[in-house]
Amino acid sequence: MGDDWEKPYEEDGVTLGPEEALLRETEKTKALKVEKLGLKDTIEKLQNKNNDLANDNNSLEQKLNSLTDQSTSIHLETGQTNTLKWAYLLLIFNLTALIILIVFHLKT
């Protein structure tokens, strides 16, 4: 029976003892846990920022829709006002033309 267990080596080729190998693995595990916690914290911060941006976006969309509705309402009111102005102007023009025609017709 051969020994299948490979001995861990340092970068410079020196064989580590069991305590040193265990210590090294423990340090790696600790470093990975710290990195994992840091990543979780970063993810949480990004999710919060994403939620804040989504809320801001919704708020701005509501403002835009409100302003668009107001603008449409004002435009319609202005359009109706302009239509009434043109109607009165045409009415006055037609009445004036009618009066002038009647006056010229009566003179002849």
N, CA, C and O atoms as a GROMACS GRO file, in nm:
protein
  432
    1MET      N    1   0.083  -0.117   0.000
    1MET     CA    2   0.000   0.000   0.000
    1MET      C    3   0.087   0.123   0.000
    1MET      O    4   0.176   0.140   0.083
    2GLY      N    5   0.058   0.210  -0.098
    2GLY     CA    6   0.136   0.333  -0.106
    2GLY      C    7   0.069   0.443  -0.030
    2GLY      O    8  -0.052   0.439  -0.005
    3ASP      N    9   0.145   0.540   0.007
    3ASP     CA   10   0.094   0.656   0.078
    3ASP      C   11   0.044   0.756  -0.026
    3ASP      O   12   0.126   0.817  -0.096
    4ASP      N   13  -0.093   0.774  -0.038
    4ASP     CA   14  -0.151   0.863  -0.139
    4ASP      C   15  -0.153   1.009  -0.094
    4ASP      O   16  -0.179   1.098  -0.175
    5TRP      N   17  -0.125   1.034   0.032
    5TRP     CA   18  -0.131   1.170   0.084
    5TRP      C   19  -0.011   1.248   0.036
    5TRP      O   20   0.104   1.207   0.055
    6GLU      N   21  -0.039   1.364  -0.028
    6GLU     CA   22   0.070   1.449  -0.075
    6GLU      C   23   0.105   1.549   0.034
    6GLU      O   24   0.017   1.608   0.096
    7LYS      N   25   0.231   1.566   0.055
    7LYS     CA   26   0.276   1.661   0.155
    7LYS      C   27   0.272   1.802   0.096
    7LYS      O   28   0.320   1.825  -0.015
    8PRO      N   29   0.214   1.897   0.171
    8PRO     CA   30   0.209   2.034   0.121
    8PRO      C   31   0.348   2.096   0.123
    8PRO      O   32   0.428   2.071   0.213
    9TYR      N   33   0.377   2.177   0.023
    9TYR     CA   34   0.507   2.243   0.012
    9TYR      C   35   0.490   2.393   0.020
    9TYR      O   36   0.389   2.448  -0.025
   10GLU      N   37   0.585   2.456   0.075
   10GLU     CA   38   0.594   2.602   0.070
   10GLU      C   39   0.633   2.641  -0.070
   10GLU      O   40   0.670   2.554  -0.150
   11GLU      N   41   0.626   2.768  -0.102
   11GLU     CA   42   0.664   2.814  -0.234
   11GLU      C   43   0.813   2.790  -0.263
   11GLU      O   44   0.852   2.772  -0.378
   12ASP      N   45   0.893   2.789  -0.160
   12ASP     CA   46   1.036   2.768  -0.184
   12ASP      C   47   1.073   2.620  -0.183
   12ASP      O   48   1.192   2.586  -0.188
   13GLY      N   49   0.971   2.528  -0.177
   13GLY     CA   50   0.997   2.386  -0.188
   13GLY      C   51   1.019   2.316  -0.056
   13GLY      O   52   1.046   2.196  -0.055
   14VAL      N   53   1.010   2.386   0.057
   14VAL     CA   54   1.032   2.325   0.188
   14VAL      C   55   0.901   2.259   0.232
   14VAL      O   56   0.794   2.319   0.222
   15THR      N   57   0.911   2.135   0.283
   15THR     CA   58   0.792   2.063   0.328
   15THR      C   59   0.743   2.122   0.459
   15THR      O   60   0.821   2.150   0.550
   16LEU      N   61   0.608   2.141   0.467
   16LEU     CA   62   0.549   2.193   0.591
   16LEU      C   63   0.516   2.079   0.684
   16LEU      O   64   0.484   1.968   0.641
   17GLY      N   65   0.524   2.106   0.812
   17GLY     CA   66   0.481   2.009   0.911
   17GLY      C   67   0.330   2.019   0.926
   17GLY      O   68   0.270   2.114   0.877
   18PRO      N   69   0.267   1.923   0.994
   18PRO     CA   70   0.121   1.924   1.008
   18PRO      C   71   0.067   2.051   1.076
   18PRO      O   72  -0.037   2.102   1.036
   19GLU      N   73   0.139   2.100   1.177
   19GLU     CA   74   0.092   2.220   1.246
   19GLU      C   75   0.097   2.342   1.155
   19GLU      O   76   0.005   2.424   1.152
   20GLU      N   77   0.207   2.353   1.082
   20GLU     CA   78   0.221   2.468   0.992
   20GLU      C   79   0.117   2.462   0.879
   20GLU      O   80   0.061   2.565   0.841
   21ALA      N   81   0.091   2.341   0.826
   21ALA     CA   82  -0.009   2.326   0.720
   21ALA      C   83  -0.148   2.362   0.772
   21ALA      O   84  -0.224   2.431   0.704
   22LEU      N   85  -0.180   2.316   0.893
   22LEU     CA   86  -0.309   2.347   0.954
   22LEU      C   87  -0.322   2.497   0.980
   22LEU      O   88  -0.427   2.556   0.954
   23LEU      N   89  -0.217   2.558   1.031
   23LEU     CA   90  -0.216   2.701   1.057
   23LEU      C   91  -0.236   2.780   0.928
   23LEU      O   92  -0.309   2.879   0.924
   24ARG      N   93  -0.168   2.735   0.823
   24ARG     CA   94  -0.179   2.801   0.693
   24ARG      C   95  -0.322   2.791   0.639
   24ARG      O   96  -0.377   2.890   0.590
   25GLU      N   97  -0.382   2.674   0.648
   25GLU     CA   98  -0.520   2.656   0.602
   25GLU      C   99  -0.618   2.737   0.686
   25GLU      O  100  -0.715   2.792   0.633
   26THR      N  101  -0.593   2.745   0.815
   26THR     CA  102  -0.678   2.824   0.904
   26THR      C  103  -0.673   2.972   0.864
   26THR      O  104  -0.776   3.039   0.861
   27GLU      N  105  -0.554   3.021   0.835
   27GLU     CA  106  -0.538   3.161   0.793
   27GLU      C  107  -0.609   3.186   0.660
   27GLU      O  108  -0.672   3.290   0.641
   28LYS      N  109  -0.599   3.090   0.568
   28LYS     CA  110  -0.668   3.104   0.439
   28LYS      C  111  -0.820   3.109   0.461
   28LYS      O  112  -0.889   3.191   0.401
   29THR      N  113  -0.869   3.020   0.549
   29THR     CA  114  -1.012   3.016   0.578
   29THR      C  115  -1.058   3.147   0.640
   29THR      O  116  -1.164   3.200   0.604
   30LYS      N  117  -0.980   3.200   0.734
   30LYS     CA  118  -1.014   3.328   0.796
   30LYS      C  119  -1.017   3.440   0.692
   30LYS      O  120  -1.108   3.522   0.691
   31ALA      N  121  -0.919   3.441   0.606
   31ALA     CA  122  -0.912   3.544   0.503
   31ALA      C  123  -1.033   3.534   0.408
   31ALA      O  124  -1.090   3.635   0.368
   32LEU      N  125  -1.072   3.409   0.374
   32LEU     CA  126  -1.189   3.391   0.287
   32LEU      C  127  -1.317   3.434   0.357
   32LEU      O  128  -1.405   3.492   0.294
   33LYS      N  129  -1.329   3.406   0.487
   33LYS     CA  130  -1.448   3.448   0.562
   33LYS      C  131  -1.457   3.601   0.566
   33LYS      O  132  -1.564   3.658   0.549
   34VAL      N  133  -1.344   3.666   0.591
   34VAL     CA  134  -1.341   3.812   0.593
   34VAL      C  135  -1.380   3.868   0.457
   34VAL      O  136  -1.457   3.964   0.447
   35GLU      N  137  -1.326   3.808   0.351
   35GLU     CA  138  -1.360   3.853   0.216
   35GLU      C  139  -1.509   3.831   0.188
   35GLU      O  140  -1.574   3.915   0.127
   36LYS      N  141  -1.562   3.717   0.233
   36LYS     CA  142  -1.703   3.686   0.212
   36LYS      C  143  -1.792   3.787   0.284
   36LYS      O  144  -1.892   3.833   0.229
   37LEU      N  145  -1.755   3.823   0.408
   37LEU     CA  146  -1.831   3.922   0.484
   37LEU      C  147  -1.825   4.059   0.414
   37LEU      O  148  -1.924   4.132   0.408
   38GLY      N  149  -1.708   4.091   0.363
   38GLY     CA  150  -1.693   4.218   0.290
   38GLY      C  151  -1.781   4.220   0.166
   38GLY      O  152  -1.842   4.322   0.134
   39LEU      N  153  -1.785   4.107   0.095
   39LEU     CA  154  -1.869   4.099  -0.025
   39LEU      C  155  -2.018   4.107   0.010
   39LEU      O  156  -2.096   4.171  -0.061
   40LYS      N  157  -2.056   4.041   0.121
   40LYS     CA  158  -2.195   4.050   0.164
   40LYS      C  159  -2.232   4.194   0.197
   40LYS      O  160  -2.340   4.240   0.162
   41ASP      N  161  -2.143   4.264   0.265
   41ASP     CA  162  -2.166   4.403   0.301
   41ASP      C  163  -2.178   4.488   0.174
   41ASP      O  164  -2.266   4.574   0.165
   42THR      N  165  -2.091   4.464   0.078
   42THR     CA  166  -2.096   4.539  -0.049
   42THR      C  167  -2.226   4.511  -0.122
   42THR      O  168  -2.288   4.603  -0.176
   43ILE      N  169  -2.268   4.385  -0.125
   43ILE     CA  170  -2.394   4.348  -0.191
   43ILE      C  171  -2.511   4.419  -0.123
   43ILE      O  172  -2.599   4.472  -0.190
   44GLU      N  173  -2.512   4.419   0.009
   44GLU     CA  174  -2.621   4.484   0.083
   44GLU      C  175  -2.624   4.634   0.053
   44GLU      O  176  -2.732   4.691   0.033
   45LYS      N  177  -2.508   4.698   0.051
   45LYS     CA  178  -2.502   4.842   0.020
   45LYS      C  179  -2.552   4.868  -0.122
   45LYS      O  180  -2.626   4.964  -0.145
   46LEU      N  181  -2.511   4.783  -0.217
   46LEU     CA  182  -2.554   4.802  -0.355
   46LEU      C  183  -2.705   4.778  -0.370
   46LEU      O  184  -2.771   4.848  -0.447
   47GLN      N  185  -2.759   4.681  -0.297
   47GLN     CA  186  -2.904   4.656  -0.302
   47GLN      C  187  -2.980   4.775  -0.245
   47GLN      O  188  -3.082   4.816  -0.300
   48ASN      N  189  -2.930   4.832  -0.135
   48ASN     CA  190  -2.994   4.950  -0.077
   48ASN      C  191  -2.988   5.068  -0.173
   48ASN      O  192  -3.086   5.141  -0.190
   49LYS      N  193  -2.873   5.084  -0.235
   49LYS     CA  194  -2.858   5.194  -0.332
   49LYS      C  195  -2.950   5.172  -0.451
   49LYS      O  196  -3.012   5.266  -0.500
   50ASN      N  197  -2.961   5.047  -0.496
   50ASN     CA  198  -3.049   5.013  -0.607
   50ASN      C  199  -3.195   5.044  -0.571
   50ASN      O  200  -3.270   5.098  -0.652
   51ASN      N  201  -3.236   5.008  -0.449
   51ASN     CA  202  -3.372   5.036  -0.403
   51ASN      C  203  -3.397   5.187  -0.397
   51ASN      O  204  -3.503   5.234  -0.439
   52ASP      N  205  -3.299   5.262  -0.345
   52ASP     CA  206  -3.313   5.408  -0.339
   52ASP      C  207  -3.327   5.467  -0.479
   52ASP      O  208  -3.410   5.556  -0.501
   53LEU      N  209  -3.247   5.418  -0.573
   53LEU     CA  210  -3.255   5.467  -0.710
   53LEU      C  211  -3.389   5.431  -0.774
   53LEU      O  212  -3.446   5.511  -0.849
   54ALA      N  213  -3.439   5.312  -0.744
   54ALA     CA  214  -3.570   5.272  -0.798
   54ALA      C  215  -3.680   5.362  -0.742
   54ALA      O  216  -3.771   5.402  -0.814
   55ASN      N  217  -3.671   5.394  -0.612
   55ASN     CA  218  -3.770   5.485  -0.552
   55ASN      C  219  -3.761   5.624  -0.614
   55ASN      O  220  -3.864   5.685  -0.644
   56ASP      N  221  -3.639   5.674  -0.632
   56ASP     CA  222  -3.620   5.804  -0.696
   56ASP      C  223  -3.677   5.802  -0.838
   56ASP      O  224  -3.742   5.897  -0.881
   57ASN      N  225  -3.651   5.694  -0.910
   57ASN     CA  226  -3.701   5.681  -1.046
   57ASN      C  227  -3.854   5.685  -1.049
   57ASN      O  228  -3.913   5.754  -1.132
   58ASN      N  229  -3.917   5.611  -0.959
   58ASN     CA  230  -4.064   5.610  -0.952
   58ASN      C  231  -4.117   5.749  -0.919
   58ASN      O  232  -4.215   5.794  -0.977
   59SER      N  233  -4.052   5.815  -0.825
   59SER     CA  234  -4.093   5.950  -0.787
   59SER      C  235  -4.082   6.046  -0.905
   59SER      O  236  -4.173   6.126  -0.930
   60LEU      N  237  -3.972   6.038  -0.979
   60LEU     CA  238  -3.954   6.125  -1.095
   60LEU      C  239  -4.053   6.093  -1.205
   60LEU      O  240  -4.102   6.183  -1.273
   61GLU      N  241  -4.085   5.965  -1.224
   61GLU     CA  242  -4.185   5.926  -1.324
   61GLU      C  243  -4.322   5.984  -1.288
   61GLU      O  244  -4.395   6.032  -1.374
   62GLN      N  245  -4.356   5.978  -1.158
   62GLN     CA  246  -4.484   6.033  -1.114
   62GLN      C  247  -4.488   6.185  -1.137
   62GLN      O  248  -4.589   6.239  -1.181
   63LYS      N  249  -4.377   6.253  -1.105
   63LYS     CA  250  -4.371   6.398  -1.129
   63LYS      C  251  -4.386   6.428  -1.278
   63LYS      O  252  -4.459   6.519  -1.316
   64LEU      N  253  -4.316   6.351  -1.360
   64LEU     CA  254  -4.322   6.371  -1.504
   64LEU      C  255  -4.463   6.350  -1.556
   64LEU      O  256  -4.514   6.428  -1.636
   65ASN      N  257  -4.528   6.242  -1.510
   65ASN     CA  258  -4.666   6.216  -1.551
   65ASN      C  259  -4.758   6.327  -1.506
   65ASN      O  260  -4.847   6.368  -1.580
   66SER      N  261  -4.738   6.376  -1.384
   66SER     CA  262  -4.820   6.485  -1.332
   66SER      C  263  -4.800   6.611  -1.416
   66SER      O  264  -4.897   6.678  -1.454
   67LEU      N  265  -4.674   6.644  -1.446
   67LEU     CA  266  -4.646   6.762  -1.527
   67LEU      C  267  -4.700   6.746  -1.669
   67LEU      O  268  -4.750   6.842  -1.727
   68THR      N  269  -4.690   6.626  -1.724
   68THR     CA  270  -4.742   6.600  -1.858
   68THR      C  271  -4.893   6.617  -1.860
   68THR      O  272  -4.948   6.676  -1.953
   69ASP      N  273  -4.961   6.566  -1.756
   69ASP     CA  274  -5.106   6.581  -1.748
   69ASP      C  275  -5.145   6.728  -1.737
   69ASP      O  276  -5.239   6.773  -1.801
   70GLN      N  277  -5.071   6.804  -1.654
   70GLN     CA  278  -5.099   6.947  -1.639
   70GLN      C  279  -5.074   7.020  -1.770
   70GLN      O  280  -5.153   7.106  -1.809
   71SER      N  281  -4.965   6.986  -1.836
   71SER     CA  282  -4.931   7.050  -1.962
   71SER      C  283  -5.039   7.022  -2.066
   71SER      O  284  -5.079   7.112  -2.140
   72THR      N  285  -5.085   6.898  -2.073
   72THR     CA  286  -5.190   6.861  -2.168
   72THR      C  287  -5.318   6.938  -2.136
   72THR      O  288  -5.386   6.987  -2.227
   73SER      N  289  -5.350   6.948  -2.008
   73SER     CA  290  -5.470   7.020  -1.966
   73SER      C  291  -5.459   7.168  -2.003
   73SER      O  292  -5.554   7.225  -2.057
   74ILE      N  293  -5.345   7.229  -1.977
   74ILE     CA  294  -5.324   7.369  -2.011
   74ILE      C  295  -5.329   7.388  -2.161
   74ILE      O  296  -5.388   7.484  -2.210
   75HIS      N  297  -5.268   7.295  -2.235
   75HIS     CA  298  -5.268   7.304  -2.381
   75HIS      C  299  -5.410   7.296  -2.436
   75HIS      O  300  -5.446   7.371  -2.526
   76LEU      N  301  -5.490   7.205  -2.380
   76LEU     CA  302  -5.628   7.193  -2.425
   76LEU      C  303  -5.707   7.319  -2.393
   76LEU      O  304  -5.784   7.366  -2.476
   77GLU      N  305  -5.686   7.375  -2.271
   77GLU     CA  306  -5.754   7.498  -2.235
   77GLU      C  307  -5.711   7.612  -2.325
   77GLU      O  308  -5.794   7.691  -2.370
   78THR      N  309  -5.582   7.621  -2.353
   78THR     CA  310  -5.530   7.725  -2.441
   78THR      C  311  -5.584   7.706  -2.580
   78THR      O  312  -5.621   7.804  -2.647
   79GLY      N  313  -5.591   7.582  -2.627
   79GLY     CA  314  -5.646   7.553  -2.759
   79GLY      C  315  -5.792   7.594  -2.768
   79GLY      O  316  -5.834   7.649  -2.869
   80GLN      N  317  -5.869   7.568  -2.662
   80GLN     CA  318  -6.010   7.608  -2.661
   80GLN      C  319  -6.021   7.759  -2.660
   80GLN      O  320  -6.107   7.814  -2.728
   81THR      N  321  -5.936   7.826  -2.584
   81THR     CA  322  -5.937   7.972  -2.579
   81THR      C  323  -5.904   8.029  -2.716
   81THR      O  324  -5.969   8.122  -2.763
   82ASN      N  325  -5.801   7.973  -2.781
   82ASN     CA  326  -5.764   8.020  -2.915
   82ASN      C  327  -5.878   7.996  -3.014
   82ASN      O  328  -5.904   8.081  -3.100
   83THR      N  329  -5.944   7.883  -3.004
   83THR     CA  330  -6.056   7.852  -3.093
   83THR      C  331  -6.168   7.953  -3.073
   83THR      O  332  -6.227   8.001  -3.170
   84LEU      N  333  -6.198   7.986  -2.948
   84LEU     CA  334  -6.302   8.085  -2.920
   84LEU      C  335  -6.263   8.222  -2.975
   84LEU      O  336  -6.348   8.293  -3.030
   85LYS      N  337  -6.137   8.260  -2.961
   85LYS     CA  338  -6.091   8.388  -3.014
   85LYS      C  339  -6.109   8.394  -3.165
   85LYS      O  340  -6.156   8.494  -3.219
   86TRP      N  341  -6.073   8.285  -3.234
   86TRP     CA  342  -6.088   8.281  -3.379
   86TRP      C  343  -6.236   8.284  -3.418
   86TRP      O  344  -6.273   8.347  -3.516
   87ALA      N  345  -6.318   8.215  -3.340
   87ALA     CA  346  -6.462   8.213  -3.370
   87ALA      C  347  -6.520   8.353  -3.358
   87ALA      O  348  -6.597   8.396  -3.445
   88TYR      N  349  -6.484   8.426  -3.250
   88TYR     CA  350  -6.533   8.563  -3.233
   88TYR      C  351  -6.480   8.654  -3.343
   88TYR      O  352  -6.552   8.738  -3.396
   89LEU      N  353  -6.353   8.636  -3.378
   89LEU     CA  354  -6.293   8.719  -3.483
   89LEU      C  355  -6.365   8.695  -3.616
   89LEU      O  356  -6.396   8.791  -3.687
   90LEU      N  357  -6.391   8.570  -3.650
   90LEU     CA  358  -6.461   8.540  -3.775
   90LEU      C  359  -6.605   8.591  -3.772
   90LEU      O  360  -6.657   8.638  -3.873
   91LEU      N  361  -6.668   8.580  -3.656
   91LEU     CA  362  -6.805   8.631  -3.643
   91LEU      C  363  -6.809   8.783  -3.667
   91LEU      O  364  -6.893   8.832  -3.742
   92ILE      N  365  -6.718   8.855  -3.604
   92ILE     CA  366  -6.710   9.000  -3.622
   92ILE      C  367  -6.679   9.034  -3.768
   92ILE      O  368  -6.741   9.124  -3.825
   93PHE      N  369  -6.586   8.962  -3.829
   93PHE     CA  370  -6.551   8.987  -3.969
   93PHE      C  371  -6.672   8.965  -4.060
   93PHE      O  372  -6.700   9.046  -4.148
   94ASN      N  373  -6.743   8.855  -4.038
   94ASN     CA  374  -6.860   8.824  -4.120
   94ASN      C  375  -6.973   8.926  -4.100
   94ASN      O  376  -7.038   8.967  -4.196
   95LEU      N  377  -6.994   8.965  -3.976
   95LEU     CA  378  -7.097   9.066  -3.951
   95LEU      C  379  -7.060   9.199  -4.016
   95LEU      O  380  -7.146   9.266  -4.075
   96THR      N  381  -6.933   9.236  -4.006
   96THR     CA  382  -6.887   9.360  -4.069
   96THR      C  383  -6.906   9.351  -4.220
   96THR      O  384  -6.954   9.446  -4.282
   97ALA      N  385  -6.868   9.239  -4.280
   97ALA     CA  386  -6.885   9.222  -4.424
   97ALA      C  387  -7.032   9.226  -4.461
   97ALA      O  388  -7.067   9.286  -4.563
   98LEU      N  389  -7.118   9.166  -4.384
   98LEU     CA  390  -7.262   9.166  -4.410
   98LEU      C  391  -7.318   9.308  -4.403
   98LEU      O  392  -7.397   9.348  -4.488
   99ILE      N  393  -7.277   9.383  -4.302
   99ILE     CA  394  -7.324   9.521  -4.288
   99ILE      C  395  -7.278   9.604  -4.406
   99ILE      O  396  -7.356   9.684  -4.460
  100ILE      N  397  -7.154   9.587  -4.447
  100ILE     CA  398  -7.102   9.663  -4.562
  100ILE      C  399  -7.181   9.625  -4.687
  100ILE      O  400  -7.216   9.714  -4.765
  101LEU      N  401  -7.210   9.498  -4.708
  101LEU     CA  402  -7.288   9.456  -4.826
  101LEU      C  403  -7.429   9.514  -4.823
  101LEU      O  404  -7.481   9.558  -4.925
  102ILE      N  405  -7.491   9.514  -4.706
  102ILE     CA  406  -7.627   9.569  -4.693
  102ILE      C  407  -7.626   9.720  -4.723
  102ILE      O  408  -7.714   9.771  -4.793
  103VAL      N  409  -7.526   9.789  -4.669
  103VAL     CA  410  -7.515   9.934  -4.692
  103VAL      C  411  -7.496   9.961  -4.840
  103VAL      O  412  -7.564  10.049  -4.894
  104PHE      N  413  -7.408   9.891  -4.908
  104PHE     CA  414  -7.386   9.914  -5.051
  104PHE      C  415  -7.510   9.875  -5.132
  104PHE      O  416  -7.540   9.937  -5.234
  105HIS      N  417  -7.579   9.773  -5.088
  105HIS     CA  418  -7.699   9.729  -5.160
  105HIS      C  419  -7.812   9.833  -5.148
  105HIS      O  420  -7.886   9.857  -5.242
  106LEU      N  421  -7.823   9.894  -5.027
  106LEU     CA  422  -7.928   9.993  -5.006
  106LEU      C  423  -7.897  10.122  -5.082
  106LEU      O  424  -7.991  10.191  -5.123
  107LYS      N  425  -7.770  10.157  -5.102
  107LYS     CA  426  -7.734  10.278  -5.172
  107LYS      C  427  -7.767  10.265  -5.321
  107LYS      O  428  -7.789  10.367  -5.387
  108THR      N  429  -7.769  10.148  -5.373
  108THR     CA  430  -7.792  10.133  -5.518
  108THR      C  431  -7.935  10.118  -5.553
  108THR      O  432  -7.969  10.104  -5.670
   0.00000   0.00000   0.00000
